[in-house]
């Protein structure tokens, strides 16, 4: 939703208000001028420069990295609050293999921590903390699978 933001001479915000109809606001300013009273300002307001009516920029869509089936399983285990040790037992892999999966996943998602990784995976809809699917013990494999 567009908003009106008024700054004082030293750049502090002195007024901010959301506007329902930006076209109506632009028409009012163009036709009637910018009268402080009509916008609820207690002090006289002078327009210096441009009046920009903008909306929030659209959120950038994050690309979903290509993941292997095992990488998805590791994410889902972590979403279910399993530790790397518990994930290793559940998947029939070594703890070192799970930690290697985590390193690779953090790199793919361009994150620095496990919390950031899980937040991003959840945001992208790649795992569901309420889904508690059973993972069969798998055979040992390379974490880049």
C-alpha positions as CSV (number, residue, x, y, z in Angstrom):
1,X,0.0,0.0,0.0
2,X,1.4,3.4,-0.9
3,X,2.1,5.9,1.9
4,X,2.8,9.5,2.5
5,X,6.1,10.2,4.3
6,X,7.1,13.7,5.3
7,X,10.6,14.6,6.4
8,X,11.8,17.7,8.2
9,X,14.8,19.8,7.2
10,X,17.3,17.4,8.9
11,X,15.8,14.2,7.3
12,X,13.7,13.0,10.3
13,X,10.3,11.5,9.5
14,X,7.7,13.8,11.0
15,X,4.6,12.2,9.4
16,X,3.8,8.9,7.8
17,X,0.4,7.6,6.7
18,X,-0.8,4.8,4.5
19,X,-2.9,5.8,1.5
20,X,-5.7,3.6,0.2
21,X,-6.0,5.2,-3.3
22,X,-2.7,6.6,-4.7
23,X,-4.3,7.9,-7.8
24,X,-6.8,9.9,-5.8
25,X,-4.0,11.3,-3.7
26,X,-2.0,12.3,-6.8
27,X,-5.1,14.0,-8.3
28,X,-5.7,15.9,-5.0
29,X,-2.1,17.2,-4.9
30,X,-2.2,18.1,-8.6
31,X,-5.6,19.8,-8.6
32,X,-5.8,21.3,-5.1
33,X,-2.1,21.6,-4.1
34,X,-0.6,20.3,-1.0
35,X,-2.4,21.9,1.9
36,X,-1.1,20.8,5.2
37,X,-4.6,21.0,6.8
38,X,-6.1,18.6,4.4
39,X,-3.5,16.0,5.3
40,X,-3.7,16.5,9.0
41,X,-0.4,18.4,9.5
42,X,-0.3,20.9,12.4
43,X,2.6,22.8,10.8
44,X,2.8,24.4,7.4
45,X,4.4,22.0,4.8
46,X,6.3,23.0,1.8
47,X,7.0,20.6,-1.0
48,X,10.6,20.7,-2.1
49,X,11.6,18.5,-5.0
50,X,9.5,15.6,-6.2
51,X,6.6,13.8,-4.7
52,X,7.0,10.1,-5.3
53,X,4.1,7.7,-4.9
54,X,5.5,4.2,-4.7
55,X,4.3,0.9,-3.6
56,X,6.4,-1.7,-1.8
57,X,8.7,-3.4,-4.3
58,X,7.7,-7.0,-5.0
59,X,9.6,-9.6,-3.0
60,X,12.4,-11.1,-4.9
61,X,11.7,-14.8,-5.6
62,X,14.5,-17.0,-4.3
63,X,15.5,-19.8,-6.6
64,X,14.9,-23.3,-5.2
65,X,18.2,-25.2,-5.4
66,X,18.2,-28.6,-6.9
67,X,18.3,-31.2,-4.1
68,X,18.7,-34.9,-4.1
69,X,16.3,-37.1,-2.3
70,X,18.6,-37.6,0.6
71,X,19.2,-33.9,1.0
72,X,15.4,-33.4,1.1
73,X,15.3,-36.2,3.8
74,X,17.9,-34.4,5.9
75,X,16.0,-31.2,5.7
76,X,12.8,-32.9,6.7
77,X,14.5,-34.6,9.7
78,X,15.8,-31.3,10.9
79,X,12.4,-29.7,10.4
80,X,11.1,-32.4,12.7
81,X,13.6,-31.2,15.3
82,X,15.9,-34.2,15.0
83,X,19.6,-33.6,15.8
84,X,22.3,-34.6,13.2
85,X,22.9,-37.6,15.5
86,X,19.3,-38.7,15.5
87,X,19.0,-38.0,11.7
88,X,22.0,-40.2,11.1
89,X,20.5,-43.1,13.1
90,X,17.1,-42.6,11.4
91,X,18.7,-42.6,7.9
92,X,21.2,-45.3,8.6
93,X,24.1,-43.0,7.9
94,X,27.1,-41.8,9.8
95,X,26.9,-38.6,11.8
96,X,29.8,-37.3,9.7
97,X,27.8,-37.9,6.5
98,X,24.8,-35.9,7.9
99,X,27.2,-33.1,8.8
100,X,28.6,-33.2,5.3
101,X,25.0,-33.0,3.9
102,X,24.4,-29.9,6.1
103,X,27.6,-28.2,4.8
104,X,26.5,-28.8,1.2
105,X,22.9,-27.7,1.9
106,X,24.1,-24.5,3.6
107,X,26.3,-23.8,0.5
108,X,23.4,-24.5,-1.9
109,X,21.0,-22.2,0.1
110,X,23.8,-19.5,0.6
111,X,23.2,-19.6,4.4
112,X,25.6,-19.4,7.3
113,X,23.8,-21.4,10.0
114,X,21.5,-24.3,10.4
115,X,18.7,-22.0,11.6
116,X,19.0,-19.8,8.4
117,X,19.0,-23.0,6.3
118,X,15.8,-24.3,7.9
119,X,14.1,-20.9,7.7
120,X,14.9,-20.7,4.0
121,X,13.9,-24.3,3.3
122,X,10.6,-23.7,5.2
123,X,10.0,-20.4,3.3
124,X,10.5,-22.2,0.0
125,X,8.2,-25.0,1.1
126,X,10.8,-27.7,0.9
127,X,10.1,-29.2,4.4
128,X,7.2,-29.2,6.8
129,X,7.8,-29.4,10.6
130,X,4.3,-30.9,11.0
131,X,5.0,-33.7,8.5
132,X,6.4,-36.7,10.4
133,X,7.1,-39.2,7.6
134,X,9.0,-42.4,8.4
135,X,12.4,-42.5,6.7
136,X,13.7,-46.0,6.0
137,X,17.3,-46.7,6.8
138,X,19.2,-46.2,3.7
139,X,22.5,-47.6,2.5
140,X,25.7,-45.5,2.9
141,X,26.1,-43.0,0.2
142,X,28.0,-39.9,-0.8
143,X,26.5,-36.7,0.7
144,X,26.6,-35.0,-2.7
145,X,24.0,-37.5,-3.9
